[in-house]
Amino acid sequence: MKIIRLIFLLMLYCFSANRVCAGVADFASFFEIDIEKDKLPQMADLYDVLKKYAVYDKKYESFFDLLGDFDEEFKTTIASYGMQEKRLKGESEDQYIEFLNHMPKKYYQYIGPQLFEVPNMSEKILNLPGIKETKNKFPTRIAEAVKDIENIEHVSTYLYALLMPEAWGEYDEEIEYPQITPYYPKLIYNENLGTILQKLVRPEKFQPGYKADTKKTKSDLRTLHPTKDSLLTSADIKAFLATLDEVDAWANKDENVNMFSKVTILWNLYGREDAIGKYVPAGYMDLIHPCARFVQKSKILGKDKELGAIVAKKGFSIEEWGYTCDKTIKAHRVTNVTSYMVRMIREFQQGVYDGEIKSLSNYTQNVRFSLMQGIIQAHKVPMNDVLEYRKNRREFVEKLKKFKYSFFNHRIYSF
């Protein structure tokens, strides 16, 4: 779980256009999924977007291709580039510069040398003060844990980051933290406490010869036509868990693995064309709503009838199954949420970090807002669903372990 948190922190820090959002709340509607009403792209639409990212055609493969007639249009274009004095900015140049500007210069020695080995790296970046001096230089600030390794100076520049003391829990500076003053909440005596407790826990439950009430409750009944806003029951979760083996086996057929992987990549590119989606990291929606997105991909591929035939055995339509699956996963996340994550979510909702984010570029602000909203949405679930999930927690965790924490090739994270 530390790795997952580290990835999120790096994404929040590193991702860096042209639109300013008011805050985290602006991305809430983007993360909402309605399986029945959402307008899905066709495969033809996804392939059309792919053309924009096609590799440049240089018009030849070898010297012998240049012996015949040459493309005059290409010749004119390339000649005009050669006569221009204007420098062409790289696609990620602004993001690199912003990242470096927010990094303490003492860390340049760990990333500078490898920048000089990146093909076509911008000269503007390589000539930045502090970066220019690191060319072909070995870091001087090395962790005690690795400094005695023989021939350490020959390690790849891409591993220089592992040489810093911080990577090994070593720090060369004393950090003074404020002292926390103990706080003791004021306790107010409630004369009705005994009555309240008797309503929650009936005394007769602890009398000799007590027999539990065995009649059916709402928790034991299936929800008729579940929607994205309906509440879960224990019976819903049991029915969903009973479908997992067959759905996972179907998703892992060679043909389906290939097709779902292809539509995932193409849909990520397609999402970059959206006014808000271009700020959302690739694959983030699949992380937040793995089941609903899986159902939508099956519709794009025309495989929804195959999936529907499997889940129908337990009385689900594919839409109902997708909602039930995602609600169960969200309840699982909330059940395992840490106090650190709860505090982070509360701070995101209250805009605690908005002031710091405003100092970044517009693009970076929006990416951070999208990441924050995604974390909020990943844990957005009614308390009823959490309580119903806890009745089936052991069975769910066993399924997670069985499938190595991946349902139908979607990783299931607890954040």
C-alpha positions, 0 to 999 in steps of 0.5 A, spaced: 500 500 500 505 504 501 507 503 493 500 505 491 500 512 496 507 513 493 504 513 486 499 518 487 503 523 491 508 522 485 502 523 480 500 529 484 506 532 484 509 531 477 503 531 472 503 538 469 495 547 458 490 552 458 483 551 462 483 553 469 478 550 474 475 553 480 477 546 484 476 539 486 468 539 485 469 541 478 471 534 476 465 531 480 460 530 474 466 527 470 467 521 474 459 519 474 458 513 470 451 511 468 451 505 464 445 505 461 445 513 459 452 514 457 454 515 450 459 510 448 464 511 442 464 506 437 470 502 435 471 506 428 471 513 433 477 510 437 481 508 431 480 515 428 483 518 434 489 513 433 490 516 427 492 523 430 498 519 434 501 515 428 508 515 428 511 520 423 512 517 416 519 519 414 518 516 406 524 512 406 526 505 409 533 505 406 538 509 402 536 505 396 529 508 397 532 515 395 535 513 388 528 514 385 523 520 384 523 524 391 516 527 394 516 534 392 511 536 397 516 533 403 522 536 400 519 543 400 516 542 407 523 539 410 527 545 407 522 550 410 524 547 417 531 547 415 531 555 414 527 557 420 531 560 426 525 559 430 526 553 435 520 547 436 518 546 443 518 539 445 511 536 447 513 535 454 518 541 455 513 545 459 512 539 464 519 538 465 521 545 466 515 546 471 517 539 475 524 542 475 522 549 478 519 545 484 524 541 485 530 543 490 536 544 486 540 539 491 536 533 487 538 535 480 544 531 481 540 525 481 536 526 475 540 531 471 545 526 468 540 521 465 536 527 462 543 528 457 541 521 455 534 522 453 534 522 445 531 529 443 531 532 450 530 539 449 536 544 449 533 549 454 532 544 459 539 541 458 542 548 459 538 550 465 542 552 471 544 546 476 542 541 470 547 543 465 553 542 471 551 535 472 553 532 465 557 526 466 557 527 473 556 522 479 552 524 485 556 527 491 551 526 496 550 518 497 546 514 502 551 510 507 547 504 505 550 504 498 556 508 498 561 502 500 558 498 494 564 496 489 564 500 482 558 504 484 560 509 480 559 505 474 551 504 475 546 506 470 544 514 471 537 511 471 538 508 478 542 515 481 535 516 484 536 510 489 543 513 491 540 519 495 539 518 502 532 520 502 531 513 498 534 509 504 530 513 510 537 517 511 536 525 512 542 530 512 538 535 516 534 536 522 527 537 521 523 540 527 516 539 528 511 542 532 509 539 539 502 537 539 498 539 545 494 533 548 486 535 547 481 532 552 474 532 549 469 535 554 465 529 556 457 531 558 453 526 562 447 524 559 442 521 563 438 518 558 444 514 556 442 507 559 435 508 555 439 509 548 443 503 550 437 498 551 434 500 544 441 498 541 442 492 545 436 489 548 437 486 555 433 480 553 439 478 548 443 476 554 438 472 558 439 464 559 435 461 553 435 466 548 434 464 541 435 469 535 430 471 531 431 467 524 425 471 520 428 474 514 430 481 513 431 486 508 438 484 508 437 477 506 433 479 500 435 481 493 434 488 490 429 488 484 432 492 479 438 495 482 440 502 480 447 506 481 443 510 487 440 504 490 442 501 496 446 494 497 443 488 501 447 482 503 444 478 498 446 482 492 453 481 494 453 474 495 449 473 488 455 478 485 460 474 488 457 467 485 458 470 478 466 472 479 469 465 477 465 465 470 466 472 469 473 472 470 474 466 466 471 469 460 475 475 461 481 471 461 480 468 454 485 469 449 481 473 444 477 477 450 484 479 453 486 482 446 480 485 445 479 488 452 486 491 452 486 494 445 479 498 447 482 500 453 488 503 450 484 506 444 479 509 449 484 512 454 487 516 447 479 518 446 478 521 453 484 525 451 480 529 446 475 531 452 475 538 455 476 535 462 478 528 460 485 531 457 487 532 465 485 525 467 491 520 467 490 514 463 487 508 466 484 512 472 477 511 470 478 504 470 481 504 477 475 508 480 470 504 477 473 498 474 466 494 473 462 499 470 468 501 465 468 493 464 461 493 462 461 499 457 467 496 454 463 490 453 458 494 449 463 497 445 466 491 443 459 488 442 460 482 447 455 485 452 450 479 450 456 474 452 457 477 458 450 478 460 448 471 459 453 469 464 451 474 469 443 473 468 444 466 471 444 470 478 438 474 475 443 480 473 442 485 467 449 487 465 448 494 468 445 491 474 451 487 475 456 493 474 453 497 479 453 492 484 460 490 483 462 497 483 458 498 490 461 492 493 468 494 491 467 501 494 465 498 500 471 494 501 475 500 500 472 504 505 472 498 510 479 498 509 481 505 509 486 508 513 486 514 518 491 518 513 486 517 507 480 519 511 484 525 513 486 526 506 479 526 503 476 531 508 482 536 506 481 535 499 473 536 500 475 542 504 479 545 499 485 545 504 490 544 498 487 549 493 491 555 495 498 551 494 495 548 487 494 555 485 501 557 484 502 551 479 501 552 472 493 551 469 494 544 467 498 541 473 492 544 477 487 541 473 491 534 473 491 535 481 484 536 482 482 530 477 486 526 482 483 528 488 476 528 485 478 521 483 480 519 490 473 522 493 469 518 488 473 511 489 470 512 497 463 515 495 459 509 498 453 509 503 454 507 510 448 501 509 453 498 503 459 498 508 455 494 513 452 489 508 459 488 505 462 487 512 457 481 513 460 478 506 467 481 508 471 474 508 468 471 502 470 477 498 477 477 501 478 470 499 475 472 492 481 477 492 486 472 494 484 467 489 484 472 483 491 475 486 487 482 487 485 483 480 478 481 477 477 480 470 484 483 469 482 490 473 486 491 479 482 492 485 486 497 490 484 499 497 488 505 496 
